[in-house]
Amino acid sequence: MNYNQNHKIAQITPETLIIGVDIAKHSHVARAQDFRGMELDNTCFFENTKEGFQSFLDWINQLSQESRLTKVIVGMEPTGHYWLNLAHILKENNIKFVSVNPLHVKRSKELDDNSPTKNDIKDAKVIAQLVKDGRYAEPTIPQGVYAELRVAKKIRDLLNVDLQMVQGQVHNWLDRYFPEFLTVFKSWEGKAAIHFLKLECLPHEYIQYTDEELFTYLRQVVKRSIGMKKIQALKEAASRSIGIRQGAEMARLELRALLEKYEFIQTKFEELDHQLDKLLQHIPGVTQMLEVTGIGRDTVAGFFAEVGDLNEYQHPRQIVKLEGLRENTSGKHKGQTKITKRGRKKLRGLLFRAAMILVAKNKAFKALHNYYTTRPDNPLKKMQSLIALCNKLIRILFSIGKRQFTFQEEKMLRDIPHMAPLVEPKAAA
């Protein structure tokens, strides 16, 4: 992405054919104009199909030849996920495409006819005008390993949703049929707890087993740490359970289905983690990133899934803006740095969680967080400090990815002027 306004405007030359596309689920609308904003040809309507995309490409080629415009730039709103198929087709045909903020489109509609009315033909024209004025962003479409990582991250998010749902459903089952179970086991997800649940017993049915039978059954999965005392505690809790006894057959079927679903999700997590390890091996700098105390595989994989290839960026500030952090300033007033919520939500969440872990485990980030929140001049609140550390993490990951160097905590602190005096100099050799 390139956020330099002058550079964007400079890309619109007298040889540029500007096309605005209003994206929808089934059909799209495109309008064209030159660098001065003069409209060209008629409106192009095309379907969200292979034939529709080909007719759109043919329309562009014909219009380019008729207008003698050698450069083409296509602007569109990133409407849900419907724009992605067209974006990939344009990339494959080496046609430059950019995205326009839907909020800008909404606020620009009244400039021509003093009406906020929405229709596809009008929106396509407004999009083209915004592109002409350089009010667009250049989205990064992940390719190769980065595309694989983005899909993997989406799968992980879906699995997390399913896992949380199953966890809640098992808790619901226990609350109904064996509420005392969690007084014996801290969590039902431990090996021993799950193994006992697989007996598919209601509380009064545990009494049918002797202690030795349950002990032998337990040793199938747990060889030590849990023994006869835990079994006796389980039977004692079962003897005084207030769990429901009616509908026992379907209760057992429900529990079996939930546990099978839980284990299926865990298996998919293991498969996904194995694939992530293989994908990350192909990205420069990942080995050095994983050596940073507090940075794990999921953080690195999530970062590249959201950002893509670092070679697409010239400066880490572009990723900071992609994250959605801005500073309010007016005249001599300098406002607070805060999240605008107009960036990538998943990237913000990932970096924020990583910053919290770094403050706890990485002595350099911990020292910097302590300085930000306790300095006598303009101390930051804890949340503000964590946001600042998110940006620091972006710069570190960006630098490591570009140059593949080993991160050193002491060196990071020495390179910060106000932190250097706090770092003890190394003893002379």
Order of alpha helices (4+ residues) and beta strands (2+ residues): alpha-beta-beta-beta-alpha-beta-alpha-beta-alpha-alpha-alpha-alpha-alpha-alpha-alpha-alpha-alpha-alpha-alpha-alpha-alpha-beta-beta-alpha-alpha-alpha-alpha
